[in-house]
Structures are given as structure tokens and as C-alpha cells.
Amino acid sequence: MSVVRDLRVLLHYRNFRRLLAVRLFSQGADGVYQVALASYVVFSPEKQTSATAIASAMAILLLPYSLVGPFAGVLLDRWRRRQVFLYGNLVRALMASVTAVLMVSQVPDWLFYVSALCVTAVNRFVLAGLSAALPRVVDADRLVVANSLSPTAGTLAATAGGGLAFVVRLVVADSDAAVVLLGSALYLCGALASLRMAPELLGPDRELVQPRLTSALTGTTRDLVAGVRHLTAPSRREAARALGAMTLMRFCYGALLVMLLMLCRYEFSTETDDGLALLGLALGISGAGFFAAAVVTPWAAGRLGPGRWIAVCAGAAAILEPTLGLLFAVAPMLAAAFVLGLTTQGAKIATDTIVQSSVEDGFRGRVFSVYDVLFNVAFVGAAAVAALMLPPDGRSVPLVVTIAVIYGAAAVTPTRHERR
């Protein structure tokens, strides 16, 4: 297979392998940490969780990223990205340890959420930096394959980390705090892995680096406006359309995730541990869909073009999501998890490729931060909509139908200009 050959060639790039190692440790730790938080907030036996409570937790953890995201992009275009990976993972290791202490202490909920926010806020810098640095370690001809392997491998690492967290939580130690400490150790490994790369390797170019924080923040507004103008220029409208479609698909994913949490907690199981295990199985099957997307997308995007491949992914989700979701049964739900994993990740790989190919290196940090902000706002908005529509057991026909319509809109967005 040509994909396998391309991947073998790509893995011969030493610096790509090193950047990939940072991604795997970082996102694996994210998976562990996020499952620990979900278990603590949703599946604790003493908590009677509602869709509104889940949406509130998502808002507390994600909405502030709308403020952090733009600053992350501006700073990533000035700070050395290798240093961001080093110090960012060290900070997350420390704050994750603090979260573990708070879980076993009698403290107000808001203090727990503040510590979790600190961990996930730094995540904005690391993930945006990983995407912005990728073109520095591979050539342009293999950028599509790199976008298939690297972000998808990171997603699979997060899924594997989540699976490891489930095993630790259910089998080894019946403690969410112990799982968080495991995530802290993986963050530390990510920091150590970044030391294998030279500080200047990942850019930006030395003349763009401004180590002084005050000087970097002074021009934030001006630089962000320039980044938006860069993205909306006529030669980059394809990137803007791809981002729009991906934002709609992220909204759908957020709403379905809240529904899945409620179904696993109340509808499909009577014991909290059984519900947690079922959620872990669903996420693992979704991870298999991510892997399938990594294999299929380079071929499909090469044949159809990245924009049309996004439309195909969204269209397939629009058809299959109500077909499987309206049954509200375990087996169809697991099948839907695979389908949505494949289509969502396939669209994301194509979107990343379009954005990276269209945006100049000096603007990539800012554009990917805007990308990240759109993701978070869509996700939180979806959680809020789901909280309004979901009954206590999580079964909602109107929500499933609404999501199918939005997937249909996402299918139209990337190709609308081409048809005109």
C-alpha cells in the first residue's frame, strides 16, 4: 500500500519522530487526565449527575479557552515552540498533582475546577504548537501523510491513555486521584521527550522570536487582526470554509458526547462502574475509527480533494447518525461511535492539511489558535443545547434529528464555493 510506504518514509525523519514522541506523551496524558475528570464529575456514586451539570463542567473548563486561545497563537509565533513543549508539560505535571490532592481533600468545587482549568489551559499552547511545528520537520510533499499520522496518532494516544485510565480506575486503584497522578507522570515524560530536539528547530524564525512577554502581548490585537485577514484572503477561502465545516462537526460531536455520557450513566447500566466501563468501550471503538481515518484519508483526499472529502465525511455522518442513534441501544451506539470517529477524524485531517498548506509559517500559530477557539466554543455550545434537550435518561429523538441536520449543513459548506 502506498500509505504504508509513505508512513515508513515519514518515520525516517528523525525530528518528525521526536516531535511525534512529544505529541504521544502529551496527548496520552490528556486522555488519562480527562477520563479521571469525567469519572470524578459524572460517575462518582455520591453524585447525581444531570446533563446540566455536565454542560456546566464543560463550560467552566472550556469557555475560558476563548480568551486563552488568541494569546496562545500570538505567543507561539514568538516563543520557541520546543520551549513551549518543555515548560508547558512541566507546568501540567505540577498542576495535575495539585488536582489529585484536591480530589481527596474537602475543598470547594470551584477550587477543583480552577486547578483543572490550569492544566487544560496550558494544553491550548501545546496542541497549537504541535500543529504549527509539523511543517518544520517534514517536506511539503508529505504534509498530508504527516497530518494523517501525527494528529491521529495523538488522538489514538489520548484514547489509549483514556483506556489505561479506565483500567487503573476499575481494576488497579478505585481512586480518581491515582489516575490523575498517572497523567502527571506522562506529562513529565512529554517534557523530557522535548529535550531531544534543539531549541531553535521548531521555529519560529529567530527574527520573529520576542522572549519578553510584555512586548509580545502589546501587539496581540494587531496581530490577531492580521491573522484573521490572512485567513480570509481570497487565496485562503478554502481554509475558512474547511474551518466552518469542522466547527459544525465539532458541535455535533459535543452534543452526542453529552448524550453518550447520560446514556451510559443512567440508561444502559445500573451500576456506576458498569457505566464507566461501557463509556470506555465506546471511546475505544471510536479510537478504532480514528485509526481507520488515518489509513483512508490520504487516499480519499488525494482522489477527491480535501474539501470534497470533508463533505463526504459530514454527509456520511448525517445519514448514519440518525440511523444508528434513534435505536438507543448499546450495539448501534457502539457502531455509531466507530462511524463518527472515522468521519470526524477524517474531516479533521483534511482540515489541518488545508489550513497548513494555505497559511504562511509566521501566521500558523495564530490561525491554529483561532481553530482551537472555534472548537471549544462549538463544544460548549453543543453541551448547552444538549442540556436543554436531553431528558434525565439521555434519550432524545429531537436532539438526534437536529444533529443529523447540522451534519448535513457541514457537508454543504466545504464545496459550496466550488459549485458556484
N, C-alpha and C positions, 0 to 999 in steps of 0.2 A: 504494500500500500504506500502511496506517495506521502500520506500523512505521517506514517511511521518513519519513513526515510527523512522527511523534513524535521521531525522531532529529534531524531538521532543527530542530525547535523546541528540543530539548535543547542542540544545539550553538550556539544563540543565547545561551545563558547564558555570559557572559564568564568568570566564575570557574570554571564547570564545565570550560570549555576549558583553562584554566590548570592546574587540578588534573589534568586528563587528560594534559596535556603532561608533568607530573612523573611520572605513572604510566608513560607510554610510554618515557621515557628510562630510568627506574629499572628497569623490568622488561625492557626491551631489553638493558640492561647485564647483568641477571641471566642472560638467555639466553646471551649471549656468554660470561660467566664460567663458567656451569655446563657448557657444551659443552667449554670449554677444560679444565676439571677432568676431565670424563668421558674426553676424549681422552688426557689425561696418565695417568689411573689405569687405564683399560681398554684403550685402543688403542695404547699405546706398544709398538713392536715388541720392545723388550727385556723387556717384562713378560708373563709367562704368567698372565693373569688368570683367577681362578676365581669362581664365584658367591659363595663365602665371602668372598673379597677385596672384591667389590663391596658385599656386605652390611656388611662391617666399615667400609668407607669411608663408607657411608651412616650407620651408627651413630655414627661419630666426628663427622660433620658435623651430624647432625640430633638425636641424643638430647639433647645439652645444651640444645636449644631448649625442652625440657620445663621447664627451670629458668628460662631467659630469658623465655619467653612470659608467665607470670603477672606478672612485674615490668614487662614491656613494657606490658601493659594498664593497670596501676596508674599508671605514669608518663604514659601517653598521656592519661589522664583528668585530668592535672595540668599537663603541659607543653603549650606552644603547638605545635600539630601542624605549622604551617608551619616552625617552627624545627627540628622533628624531621626534616622532609624536607631542609632545608638542610644541617644538620650531619651527619645520617646519611649522605647521599650524599657529602659531603666525606670523611668517615672511610672509606667504602668505596672511594673513588677512591685514597686513600693506601694502604690495606691491599692492594688489588688489585695495585698497583705492587710492593709488597713480595712478594706471591705470585709475580709474574713473575720477580723477582730470584732467589727461592729455586728456581724451576724450572730455572734454568740454573746453579745452584750445587751443589756437592757438600755437601748438608746432610742430616741425618737426616729420614726421612719424617714423624716426629711434628711437626717444626718447620713443614713444609709444611702439614700438616693444621691446626695452630694458626692459621696466617695465613688459611687458607681459612675456618676457623670464625669468625674475627673479621669477615670480610666478610659471611658469611651470617647471623651473629647479629644484626647491625645490620638486616638485611633484615626481621627479625621486627617491628621498630619501624615501618619504613617501610610495609610492606604492611598491617599492622593499622591504622596511622594513615590510610592512603588509604581504607580501607573505613569507618572511623569518621567521616571528614570528609565523605564523599559527601553525607549528608543536609543538610549546611550550605550546599551550592551548588546544590541543586535543590529543587523543591517536592515535597510528598508524593505528588501525583497522578502524577508522572513518575518516581517512585523505581524502579519495576520496569524501565522502559526504561533508566534510568541504570545499574541493576545489570546489564542486558544489555550495554550499550555499554562501560562503564568497565572492569570486571574482565576482560571478554572481549577488549577492545582491549589491555589489559595482557598477557593471555595470548598474544594474537597478536603483540604486540611482542616478548615473550620468545621466541616461536617464530621470528620474523623475525631477532631477534638471534642465535639459535642457528644459523639458516641462514647468516647473514653470517659467523658464526664458522667454520662448515664451509667456506665459500668461501675465507676467509682462510687457514685451515689447509691446505686441499688445493691451492689454486691460487696464492695470493699468497706466503705465507711458511710453510714447513714447520717451524713453531715454535709450540708451545702458549703460550710466554711472550709472543709477539707478539699472540696472540689475547687474552690476559689484559689486556695494555696497552690494547687496543681497548675492552674492557669498562671499564677505569678511566676512559678519556676520556668514555664515555657516562654513567658515574656523575657525573662533573663537570658534564656538561650538565644532568643532573637537578637538581643543586644550584642551578645558575644559573637554571633554569626556575622553581624555587620562589620566587625573589626577586620575581617578577611579582605575587605575592599579598601582601596586608597581613599582618603577623604575627598579628593578632587574628582574621582572617577565619574560619579553620577550627576555632576553638574549642580547648578547651572554654571555657565562660564564664569571665570574669576572676575571679569569686569562687571558682572551683574550682582556679585555677592556683596551684600551690605550687612556685616555682622552686628551693627548697632541696632537694637530693637526699636529705639525711638525714631531713627531715620527711616526704618522700614515701614513703621506704622503711619508716619506722617503722610506718605503718598498713597495710602490704602484706597481712598475713594477714587482718586485719579486713575490709579492702576486698574481698579475693578471696572471702571467705565471703559477703559481701553480694552480690557479683556472681553467685555460684552460686545463691543464694536468689532473686535477681531472675529468673534464667533459669528456675528450676524452679517458679516460682509458677504456679497454675492457668491464669492468662490467657496464659502463655507456654509451655505444654507443647508446642504445635505447633512452636515453635522448637527445643526439646530433642529432639523426635522427628526433625526435619529434620537436626539435627546428628548424631544417631545414624546415620541412613541415609547421610549424606555421609561419615562416618568409615569405614563399611564399604566404600563405593565407593572411598575413598582407599586402603584396604588392598588392594583388588583391583588398583588401578592400579599400586601399588608392586610387587606381585609380578609383574605382567605386564611391567613395565619391566625388571626384572632378567632375566626370561626373554628379552625382546627383545634386551637387551644381549649375552647369551650367544649367542643365535642369530646375530646379526649378526657377532659376533666369530669364531665357530667353525663354525657350520652352513651359513650362507648365503654365505660368502666364504672365500677362501684368503689374501687379502692384507688387511693391517690397514686400508689406505686404502680398499679396496672396502667393507669392513665399516663403516667410518666414514661413507662416502657413503650406504650403504643405511640406516643409522640416521638420517642427516639427512633422507632422503626420507620415511621413516616418520613422523618428527616433523613434517615439513612437511604431510603428509597429515592427521595428527592435528590440526594447526592449522586446516586447512580445516574439520574437524569442529567446532572451537571457533567458527569464524565462522558455520557453519550453525546452531549452537545459539543464537547471538546473534539470528539472524533469526527462528527458530522459537519460542523460549521465550516472548517476550511474548505472542504469540497463544495458544500452547498453555496457558501458565499462566493466562491470562485466561479461557480456556474451561473448563479442568479444575480450576483452583485450584493454587497452588504445590505443596502436599503431594501431590496426585494426579499432578502432572507429574513429581515426583521418583520416584514409584513406577513410572510408565511408563518413564522413562529406565532405572532399575535393572532392570526386567523385560525391556526390550529387550536390555540387555547380557547378562542371564542366558541368553537364548535364542541370541543371535548370537555371543557369545564362544566357546562350545564348537563351534558350527557351523563357524566360520572357523578357530579356533585349533587344533583337532585335526588339521588337514591338514598343519601345519608346513611350509608352502610360502610363497614370497615374496608372490605375488599375494593370497592370502587374508589374509596377515598385514597387508598394506597396507590392505586393505578393513576389517579389524578395527580398525586404527589410526584410520580415519575414524569408524567407528561409536562406538568408545569415547571419542574426542574429543568427539563430539556429545553422547553421553549423560552423560558426566562433567561437561562444562561446563554442559549444560542443567540438571542437578541442582544444580550449584553456584550458578548464577544464582538459581534458585528458593530455595535455602537462604539465600543472602545477603539476599534480599528478605524472607523470613520473619523472620530474625533482626533486621534493621534496623527492620522495621515493629513488632516486638514489644518491642524493648529501648529503654529511655529513653536519651537522649543521654549522660547522666552515667555510664552503665554500658557504653556501646558498646565503648570501648577494652578493658575487662576481658573482656567476652564474646567479642570477636573474638580476643583473645589465647588464651582457652580453646579457641576454634575452631581456632586455629593449632596449639596443643599437641596436640590430638586428631589433626590431620592428620599431624604429624611422628611421633608415637608409632605411629600406624597404618602409616605408610610404612616406618618402620624395622622394625616387627614383621613386615610383609609381606616385606621383604628377608630377614629372618632365616628365615622359613618357606620362602621360595623357595630360599635357600642349602641348606637341609636336603633339599629335594625335587628340586632340579634336578641332572641328570647333567652331565658336562663339556660336552656339545654343546648343552645347553639344552632338549632335547626331553623334556617330562614330561607324560604324559596325566593322572596323578593331580592335578598342580597345576592344569591347565586345568579339570578337573571340579570341584575344590574351589572355585576362583574363581567358577564358574557358580553353585554352591550359595550362596556368600556374596552374590553379586548378587541371588539370589532372596530372601534374608533382608532385604537392603536395600530391596527392592521392597515387602515387607510392612510395614516399620517405620513409614513416614510415615502410612499410612492405618489402622493397627490400632485406634487410639483412635476414629476416625470410625466404623468398622464397629460397634464396641461401642455 
